[in-house]
Amino acid sequence: LSQSYDLTLYAGSAAVGVENVGALGPGWELRQNTPNPVRAGTSIGFAVPREQPVDLRVFDVAGRVVRTLTADTWPAGSHSVDWDGANDRGVAVPAGVYFYRLVTSEGSLSRRLTVLR
């Protein structure tokens, strides 16, 4: 199973995302969140090729779960989940770098996002 990384390059005030191909094969996708950087909230898109349980969580740089966005069964197709920038207790997270990971029984995909306050 290969790793998936993404890199954000900053030029002035604009961020340019560099996207890597996912490691799970055709039909799988974890899109870069929009907007990124995040100020108040963001949307995270993903696609699954068939109905199955999907776990999507946000982590801090230490690997601690910040927020569980979904841990449900999703039908095949393209989907989107919103994150309000808060942790599981409803408290806004501090500015910094965070990661979000899509996990299924077939593997996982991860991306990075930045929160600005």
Secondary structure, DSSP 8 states (H G I E B T S, - for coil): ------EEEEETTEEEEE----SS-TT-EE---BSSSBSS-EEEEEEESS-EEEEEEEEETTS-EEEEEEEEEE-SEEEEEEE-SB-TTS-B--SEEEEEEEEETTEEEEEEEEE--
